[in-house]
């Protein structure tokens, strides 16, 4: 039996395990500034990258339920690990019990849809967290949509800590990014497009570009997800009508809000005043 949530129009929910999803939110708000948004970061339990499927699923379901309880009819999982390990179960199993009229979307499918237009050699690289890489989610989705594309993945466990500890421009970032780029390119010299398969990684974009061959396309997810969401709302006017339009954004975190807000400000390029929530 479906849970009773408010049927009134409400903001669009955006969820990430930590800070990285703010890079997706920033691009969504750039493309669709008219809507209201609630961002939720589960920073107290981040990172999700090395956690089991079951834990990531449980944590993500709690976050989705929270955003539904705040009125959101549409929630974007702006997290590759949550999209890889939890999205399908929530869509297929939980929505009918929570509310069959609400929707949860991820970041992997829109990225995979776009990659077919971007690669010429049909050799694509993926940088991701260990959890995303081990899930093979990109490999599976790309094989379904673009069976002619060969995927080469590489896990970068140090990149999220570098970003969250504000070391993106430090010598440590140079060392790890160079090492990881070389490891990926060693798998196949013909890779012409690399997907940044973690929402933290755009903050390392300049470093990644610096150590990658000039002809290689570095693909950020934010603009792709924003474009996909715009298209989704155009195709689903019944959902678009349930999204409030005030141009506002609320920020919530499971961490101490005073620790979250200054780091979040770096991702969205404006001052953030978050509130603490318990899932």
C-alpha positions in Angstrom: 0.0 0.0 0.0 1.4 3.4 -1.0 2.6 5.8 1.7 0.6 9.0 2.0 2.7 12.0 0.9 1.5 15.5 0.0 0.0 15.8 -3.4 0.8 19.5 -3.6 3.4 20.8 -6.1 6.9 20.8 -4.6 10.6 21.3 -5.4 12.6 18.8 -7.4 14.8 16.6 -5.1 18.5 16.1 -5.9 20.4 13.5 -3.8 24.1 12.6 -3.5 26.1 10.7 -1.0 28.4 13.7 -0.5 29.3 16.9 -2.2 29.8 15.7 -5.8 26.1 15.9 -6.8 26.3 19.6 -6.3 28.1 19.8 -9.6 25.0 18.1 -11.2 22.7 20.5 -9.3 24.7 23.5 -10.5 24.2 22.5 -14.2 20.6 21.6 -13.7 19.9 25.0 -12.2 21.8 26.7 -15.0 19.6 24.9 -17.6 16.3 25.0 -15.5 16.6 28.1 -13.2 12.8 28.5 -12.9 12.2 25.5 -10.6 12.6 25.0 -6.9 15.1 22.4 -5.6 16.0 20.6 -2.5 19.5 19.1 -2.3 20.3 16.4 0.2 23.8 15.2 0.9 24.3 12.1 3.1 27.7 13.4 4.1 27.7 11.7 7.5 27.8 8.3 5.8 29.9 9.3 2.7 31.6 8.1 0.7 29.4 5.3 -0.8 32.0 4.2 -3.3 33.4 1.3 -1.3 30.1 0.2 0.5 28.2 -2.9 -0.3 25.2 -3.0 -2.6 22.8 -3.6 0.3 24.1 -0.6 2.3 24.0 1.8 -0.7 20.5 0.6 -1.5 19.3 1.1 2.1 20.9 4.5 2.5 19.6 5.7 -0.9 16.1 4.5 -0.2 16.1 6.4 3.1 17.2 9.6 1.2 14.6 9.2 -1.4 11.9 8.6 1.3 13.0 11.8 3.1 12.8 13.8 -0.1 9.3 12.4 -0.8 8.3 13.3 2.7 9.4 16.9 1.9 6.9 16.8 -1.0 9.2 16.1 -3.9 7.4 14.2 -6.8 10.7 13.8 -8.8 14.1 12.9 -7.3 17.4 12.9 -9.2 20.1 10.5 -7.9 23.1 12.8 -8.7 25.4 10.0 -7.6 26.9 7.4 -9.8 27.3 4.8 -7.0 23.6 5.2 -5.9 22.5 5.1 -9.6 24.6 2.0 -10.1 23.7 0.1 -6.9 20.2 1.3 -5.9 18.2 3.0 -8.7 16.9 -0.1 -10.4 15.6 -1.7 -7.2 14.0 1.5 -6.0 12.3 2.0 -9.4 11.1 -1.6 -9.8 10.4 -2.6 -6.2 9.9 0.3 -3.9 8.1 3.1 -5.8 4.8 1.1 -5.9 4.8 1.0 -2.1 6.1 4.5 -1.6 4.0 6.3 -4.3 3.6 4.9 -7.8 3.1 8.5 -9.2 6.5 9.7 -8.0 9.7 9.2 -10.0 13.4 8.6 -9.3 16.0 9.1 -12.1 19.7 8.5 -12.2 22.8 9.9 -13.9 24.2 6.8 -15.7 21.5 6.3 -18.4 21.6 9.9 -19.8 25.4 9.8 -19.9 25.3 6.5 -21.8 22.7 7.8 -24.3 25.0 10.7 -25.1 28.3 8.8 -25.4 27.3 7.2 -28.8 27.3 10.7 -30.3 30.7 11.7 -28.9 33.1 8.8 -29.7 34.5 8.2 -33.1 36.9 5.4 -32.4 34.2 3.6 -30.4 36.7 3.1 -27.5 35.5 4.8 -24.3 37.1 5.1 -20.9 35.4 5.4 -17.6 36.9 7.0 -14.4 34.7 6.0 -11.4 34.7 5.1 -7.7 35.5 1.4 -6.9 31.8 0.8 -6.4 30.7 2.2 -9.7 33.5 0.4 -11.6 32.9 -2.9 -9.9 29.1 -2.7 -10.5 29.8 -2.8 -14.3 26.8 -0.5 -14.7 28.4 1.6 -17.5 29.6 -1.5 -19.3 26.1 -3.1 -19.2 24.3 0.0 -20.2 26.7 0.9 -23.0 26.6 -2.7 -24.3 22.8 -2.5 -24.4 22.6 0.9 -26.2 25.9 0.9 -28.2 27.0 -2.7 -28.7 29.8 -1.5 -31.0 31.5 0.5 -28.2 34.3 -1.1 -26.2 34.6 0.1 -22.6 37.7 0.5 -20.5 37.2 1.3 -16.8 39.6 2.5 -14.1 38.8 3.0 -10.4 40.2 6.2 -8.8 39.7 5.7 -5.0 41.8 8.8 -4.1 40.0 11.4 -6.2 37.0 11.9 -4.0 39.1 12.5 -0.8 41.3 14.9 -2.8 38.3 17.0 -3.8 36.6 16.9 -0.4 39.8 17.9 1.4 40.2 20.8 -1.0 43.4 19.4 -2.5 42.2 19.5 -6.1 45.0 21.9 -7.0 47.7 20.5 -4.8 50.7 18.3 -5.7 48.9 15.2 -4.4 46.3 15.7 -7.1 49.0 15.9 -9.8 50.5 12.6 -8.6 47.2 10.6 -8.4 45.5 12.0 -11.5 48.6 11.5 -13.7 49.0 7.9 -12.4 45.3 7.1 -13.0 45.1 8.7 -16.4 48.2 6.7 -17.5 46.7 3.5 -16.1 43.5 4.0 -18.1 45.3 5.0 -21.4 47.6 2.0 -21.0 44.6 -0.2 -21.4 43.9 1.2 -24.9 45.7 4.0 -26.8 42.6 4.5 -29.1 40.3 5.7 -26.3 38.9 9.0 -27.6 36.3 9.8 -24.9 36.5 9.5 -21.1 33.4 9.7 -18.9 33.9 11.2 -15.5 31.8 8.6 -13.8 31.7 10.3 -10.4 30.1 13.7 -9.7 33.2 14.9 -7.7 35.5 14.5 -10.7 34.6 17.7 -12.6 36.5 19.6 -9.9 39.6 17.8 -11.1 38.8 18.5 -14.8 41.8 20.8 -15.5 44.2 18.3 -13.9 42.7 15.4 -15.9 42.9 17.4 -19.1 46.5 18.3 -18.4 47.6 14.6 -18.2 45.3 13.3 -21.0 46.3 13.3 -24.7 44.9 16.5 -26.3 42.5 14.7 -28.7 40.7 12.8 -25.9 37.2 14.1 -25.0 36.6 14.5 -21.2 32.9 14.1 -20.6 31.3 15.8 -17.6 27.9 14.5 -16.6 26.3 17.8 -15.3 25.3 19.3 -18.7 24.2 15.9 -20.0 21.9 15.2 -17.0 20.6 18.8 -17.1 19.7 18.4 -20.8 18.1 15.0 -20.1 16.0 16.4 -17.2 14.8 19.3 -19.4 13.8 16.8 -22.1 12.1 14.6 -19.5 9.9 17.4 -18.1 9.0 18.4 -21.7 7.9 14.8 -22.4 6.0 14.5 -19.0 3.9 17.6 -18.5 2.0 15.8 -15.7 5.3 15.7 -13.7 6.4 19.2 -14.8 3.1 20.6 -13.3 4.0 19.1 -9.9 7.3 21.0 -9.8 7.1 24.4 -8.1 8.6 27.4 -9.8 10.3 30.0 -7.6 14.0 29.6 -8.5 14.9 28.6 -4.9 17.2 25.9 -3.6 17.3 24.4 -0.1 20.4 22.5 1.1 20.2 19.6 3.6 22.9 17.4 5.0 23.2 14.5 7.4 26.6 16.0 8.5 27.1 19.1 10.7 25.7 21.9 8.6 28.5 24.3 9.6 31.0 21.8 8.1 29.0 21.1 5.0 28.1 24.7 4.0 31.6 26.1 3.2 32.6 23.1 1.1 29.3 23.0 -0.7 29.8 26.7 -1.6 32.9 25.7 -3.7 30.8 23.4 -5.8 27.9 25.8 -6.5 29.8 29.1 -6.7 27.6 30.9 -4.1 27.2 30.9 -0.4 25.3 27.9 1.0 23.4 27.9 4.3 22.5 24.2 4.9 20.3 22.6 7.5 21.1 19.3 9.3 18.6 16.5 8.8 18.4 12.9 10.2 17.4 10.1 7.8 
